[in-house]
Amino acid sequence: MGVNVAGMTYDGLDILNAFHSEQNLGYPLLRDENAVHVNAWGVRNEDYEEGHQAYGIPHPGILLISADGRLIAKYAIAGYRRRPPFDALLEDVKNKLN
C-alpha cells in the first residue's frame, strides 16, 4: 500500500531514544515539540490546561497523512481504551489512497 508508520509524542528526546531502544521498534518515533502538530490536526486532549504535565497530550489515534503532507484521515478517540477496529481502518486507508 506504500504506507509508512511512525509514532509521535511530546516527550523529550532522551525519553524517546530510551523507549525506542528498549522496545526495539521497527518504526521511527517523532517528537511534537510544543504540541504544534497535535494542535494543528485538532487531536489535543482538552482536559489539561497549559502548565499541566500532560498539556499537549493528544487523544490516542491514527492519522493518515499523504506524501505531500495533507491530513487525509483522522482516527483520534477520547480515552485510551478504545481503538478503531484494524480491519475497518485498513479498508478505509485503502479507499482513501486510491
BAROKE-925868 format. One record per residue: residue number from 1; x, y, z of N, C-alpha, C, O, CB in turn. Coordinates in steps of 0.001 Angstrom, whole numbers. Glycine has a CB too. Example, Ala and Ser with C-alpha at 12.3 -4.5 7.8 and 13.67 -1.06 7.14 Angstrom:
// residues 2
    nr      n_c1      n_c2      n_c3     ca_c1     ca_c2     ca_c3      c_c1      c_c2      c_c3      o_c1      o_c2      o_c3     cb_c1     cb_c2     cb_c3
     1     13190     -5690      7800     12300     -4500      7800     13200     -3300      7800     14236     -3319      8465     11308     -4473      9046
     2     12850     -2250      7080     13670     -1060      7140     12900        30      7870     13409      1138      8039     14084      -598      5725
// end
This chain:
// residues 98
    nr      n_c1      n_c2      n_c3     ca_c1     ca_c2     ca_c3      c_c1      c_c2      c_c3      o_c1      o_c2      o_c3     cb_c1     cb_c2     cb_c3
     1       824     -1207         0         0         0         0       855      1253         0       334      2344      -230      -931         9      1203
     2      2147      1132       249      3015      2298       239      2852      3191      1449      3108      4392      1363      2769      3088      -983
     3      2433      2636      2578      2212      3414      3794      3401      3224      4729      3861      2101      4936       884      2995      4494
     4      3893      4316      5289      4936      4267      6313      4298      4535      7668      3304      5256      7759      6072      5299      6018
     5      4860      3966      8703      4332      4114     10058      5351      4864     10906      6557      4643     10790      4000      2727     10687
     6      4853      5753     11761      5692      6452     12732      4843      6719     13969      3620      6827     13879      6274      7791     12140
     7      5490      6822     15109      4819      7217     16336      5184      8658     16651      6232      9139     16220      5199      6279     17510
     8      4331      9353     17396      4630     10736     17757      4246     10965     19213      3214     10483     19680      3882     11733     16824
     9      5086     11704     19918      4844     12028     21310      5409     13414     21617      6181     13974     20838      5468     10961     22236
    10      5017     13941     22739      5566     15230     23168      6738     15043     24123      7313     16025     24592      4480     16075     23835
    11      7100     13796     24419      8207     13521     25329      9525     14059     24792      9676     14274     23590      8323     12029     25578
    12     10477     14275     25696     11792     14754     25313     12581     13700     24541     12248     12515     24559     12564     15180     26541
    13     13625     14154     23869     14425     13256     23038     15069     12131     23851     15195     11010     23358     15502     14044     22314
    14     15476     12417     25088     16086     11369     25914     15096     10238     26185     15462      9064     26121     16588     11957     27244
    15     13857     10585     26483     12815      9576     26725     12490      8829     25431     12354      7606     25425     11533     10237     27299
    16     12368      9579     24343     12091      8954     23041     13169      7945     22672     12859      6813     22301     11982     10023     21945
    17     14414      8341     22770     15518      7463     22398     15577      6219     23288     15790      5113     22792     16837      8222     22476
    18     15391      6394     24585     15429      5257     25504     14289      4286     25218     14503      3074     25175     15358      5740     26958
    19     13091      4801     25024     11941      3945     24745     12125      3204     23428     11859      2005     23339     10651      4772     24711
    20     12579      3921     22408     12771      3312     21095     13793      2182     21173     13582      1116     20595     13220      4368     20070
    21     14887      2404     21876     15921      1375     22024     15417       189     22843     15643      -967     22484     17171      1968     22683
    22     14739       486     23937     14252      -565     24840     13213     -1451     24156     13214     -2668     24343     13653        59     26108
    23     12333      -850     23372     11247     -1597     22745     11636     -2199     21396     10893     -3010     20844     10052      -701     22569
    24     12787     -1811     20866     13248     -2304     19570     12169     -2122     18500     11827     -3059     17778     13649     -3784     19673
    25     11653      -926     18415     10584      -622     17466     11083      -702     16032     12252      -436     15750     10004       763     17741
    26     10205     -1064     15155     10547     -1139     13737     10089        84     12976      9987        51     11750      9945     -2372     13120
    27      9810      1167     13690      9372      2412     13063      9910      3591     13872     10234      3437     15049      7815      2472     12962
    28     10007      4761     13251     10553      5920     13965      9555      6520     14955      8341      6397     14793     10983      6984     12972
    29     10094      7162     15970      9308      7960     16902      9640      9421     16651     10810      9796     16572      9592      7559     18390
    30      8622     10231     16527      8789     11650     16255      8408     12456     17484      7580     12029     18289      7945     12080     15043
    31      9016     13618     17621      8721     14497     18764      7919     15690     18275      8325     16399     17354     10033     14969     19471
    32      6777     15898     18908      5921     17038     18579      6143     18122     19631      5372     18255     20582      4408     16617     18511
    33      7204     18887     19441      7577     19917     20405      6500     20997     20475      6067     21531     19454      8936     20538     20035
    34      6081     21303     21697      5068     22320     21973      3708     21990     21362      2891     22886     21151      5536     23657     21460
    35      3461     20723     21079      2169     20239     20559      1747     20954     19277       554     21135     19036      1085     20415     21614
    36      2694     21355     18468      2396     22072     17224      1504     21232     16314       488     21721     15822      3698     22446     16491
    37      1872     19984     16090      1103     19129     15184      -206     18673     15815     -1239     18634     15148      1929     17917     14775
    38      -166     18332     17087     -1374     17915     17795     -2439     19005     17702     -3610     18711     17460     -1057     17594     19273
    39     -2043     20242     17891     -2999     21348     17803     -3452     21586     16368     -4637     21818     16131     -2385     22625     18370
    40     -2538     21534     15413     -2883     21770     14010     -3862     20714     13499     -4747     21017     12699     -1616     21777     13143
    41     -3699     19482     13961     -4564     18396     13493     -5825     18239     14338     -6666     17391     14041     -3795     17093     13489
    42     -5965     19051     15390     -7181     19031     16203     -7372     17764     17021     -8499     17290     17172     -8358     19214     15326
    43     -6290     17211     17551     -6408     15977     18336     -5921     16141     19782     -5771     15154     20503     -5624     14865     17662
    44     -5679     17372     20198     -5192     17583     21573     -6300     17288     22579     -7451     17680     22390     -4676     19034     21757
    45     -5932     16595     23641     -6843     16311     24731     -7032     17616     25509     -6093     18120     26125     -6302     15152     25652
    46     -8230     18146     25477     -8527     19453     26081     -8718     19389     27596     -9001     20407     28227     -9768     20035     25448
    47     -8565     18201     28184     -8759     18061     29625     -7650     18706     30447     -7814     18909     31650     -8861     16608     29982
    48     -6523     19031     29816     -5361     19532     30555     -5045     20961     30151     -4898     21273     28969     -4139     18635     30320
    49     -4944     21817     31150     -4634     23228     30944     -3135     23406     30695     -2325     22563     31079     -5085     24067     32161
    50     -2786     24508     30051     -1378     24842     29868      -716     24919     31240     -1279     25493     32172     -1211     26185     29088
    51       473     24345     31363      1179     24280     32626      1042     22916     33301      1875     22552     34132       674     25360     33545
    52        18     22172     32957      -154     20815     33489       851     19900     32806      1184     20108     31640     -1618     20296     33275
    53      1333     18895     33516      2324     17957     32979      1840     17276     31700      2648     16968     30824      2663     16901     34023
    54       545     17042     31581         3     16339     30413      -496     17294     29326     -1069     16847     28332     -1129     15428     30843
    55      -286     18592     29499      -728     19548     28471       -52     19207     27142      1161     19002     27086      -401     21023     28895
    56      -837     19151     26097      -312     18851     24769      -470     17396     24384      -189     17020     23246      1129     19226     24695
    57      -923     16563     25333     -1110     15156     25015     -2294     15017     24059     -3333     15644     24264     -1335     14317     26307
    58     -2144     14215     23036     -3263     14029     22111     -4191     12918     22580     -3845     12114     23445     -2747     13718     20709
    59     -5366     12896     21992     -6190     11709     22127     -5471     10623     21340     -4930     10906     20272     -7677     11943     21609
    60     -5449      9390     21835     -4766      8340     21086     -5476      8104     19766     -6698      8213     19672     -4698      7035     21903
    61     -4711      7787     18775     -5335      7528     17497     -4340      7351     16387     -3144      7158     16606     -6263      8623     17157
    62     -4865      7421     15196     -4092      7211     13987     -4394      8333     13024     -5553      8698     12827     -4399      5839     13353
    63     -3343      8889     12415     -3502      9922     11392     -2939      9378     10092     -1861      8782     10078     -2789     11260     11803
    64     -3657      9577      9011     -3171      9195      7687     -2810     10480      6965     -3668     11315      6679     -4244      8357      6881
    65     -1523     10622      6676     -1003     11843      6070      -445     11489      4698       322     10537      4558        92     12510      6973
    66      -831     12254      3694      -370     11988      2330      1103     12336      2187      1680     13009      3041     -1202     12781      1311
    67      1703     11871      1101      3122     12142       846      3392     13638       744      4507     14084      1015      3576     11443      -438
    68      2384     14421       356      2578     15872       256      2162     16615      1530      2067     17843      1534      1793     16415      -925
    69      1911     15860      2618      1663     16481      3916       223     16779      4253       -39     17392      5288      2405     17713      3993
    70      -732     16371      3421     -2151     16615      3721     -2689     15564      4687     -2354     14384      4582     -2986     16617      2424
    71     -3515     15993      5615     -4179     15078      6526     -5377     14483      5787     -6348     15184      5503     -4619     15802      7851
    72     -5303     13194      5480     -6343     12520      4702     -7414     11925      5611     -8599     11956      5276     -5727     11422      3829
    73     -7011     11388      6747     -7963     10771      7672     -7450     10901      9093     -6245     10909      9346     -8199      9287      7316
    74     -8406     11004     10023     -8065     11167     11435     -8937     10215     12248    -10165     10257     12173     -8261     12654     11904
    75     -8293      9373     13009     -8978      8433     13886     -8470      8682     15297     -7660      7906     15804     -8742      6941     13443
    76     -8922      9734     15930     -8489     10086     17285     -9694      9958     18206    -10730     10588     17992     -7881     11539     17341
    77     -9541      9142     19219    -10659      8802     20089    -10328      9220     21523     -9255      8901     22036    -10979      7281     20015
    78    -11255      9934     22163    -11048     10310     23564    -10903      9050     24406    -11626      8073     24207    -12222     11188     24087
    79     -9975      9078     25338     -9713      7914     26170     -8678      7017     25503     -8384      7169     24317    -11011      7134     26438
    80     -8141      6102     26254     -7076      5268     25708     -7499      3813     25530     -6723      3019     25000     -5865      5336     26602
    81     -8669      3450     25944     -9071      2040     25921     -9655      1596     24587     -9594       410     24262    -10073      1784     27006
    82    -10214      2502     23816    -10835      2115     22544     -9931      2514     21390     -9291      3565     21411    -12232      2768     22386
    83     -9896      1668     20403     -9153      1952     19171    -10053      1570     18000    -10930       719     18143     -7776      1167     19121
    84     -9843      2189     16853    -10656      1775     15707    -10326       330     15342     -9168       -79     15428    -10419      2715     14490
    85    -11331      -447     14935    -11056     -1825     14515    -10064     -1832     13353    -10247     -1103     12378    -12368     -2548     14111
    86     -9023     -2645     13450     -7962     -2622     12449     -8476     -2945     11048     -8056     -2305     10084     -6875     -3601     12831
    87     -9363     -3910     10915     -9883     -4266      9590    -10603     -3092      8935    -10418     -2829      7747    -10830     -5460      9697
    88    -11419     -2393      9709    -12139     -1230      9181    -11158      -113      8832    -11311       556      7810    -13186      -725     10202
    89    -10169        84      9667     -9147      1098      9423     -8386       791      8137     -8185      1678      7306     -8175      1181     10611
    90     -7965      -454      7972     -7219      -861      6785     -8049      -659      5520     -7532      -186      4509     -6786     -2326      6904
    91     -9318     -1011      5569    -10194      -826      4410    -10353       653      4078    -10323      1040      2910    -11569     -1459      4670
    92    -10519      1467      5096    -10658      2915      4890     -9382      3501      4300     -9442      4344      3405    -10999      3621      6216
    93     -8238      3062      4790     -6961      3541      4258     -6838      3170      2785     -6452      4003      1965     -5775      2955      5063
    94     -7161      1935      2446     -7123      1505      1044     -7991      2410       175     -7574      2830      -905     -7590        44       916
    95     -9188      2705       648    -10120      3543      -116     -9624      4975      -268     -9789      5580     -1327    -11481      3548       552
    96     -9027      5512       768     -8564      6906       722     -7300      7080      -102     -7037      8171      -608     -8320      7415      2121
    97     -6505      6008      -247     -5277      6097     -1029     -5510      5854     -2505     -4620      6109     -3317     -4266      5118      -512
    98     -6672      5371     -2868     -6973      5128     -4302     -7593      6332     -4951     -7906      6299     -6141     -7908      3935     -4465
// end
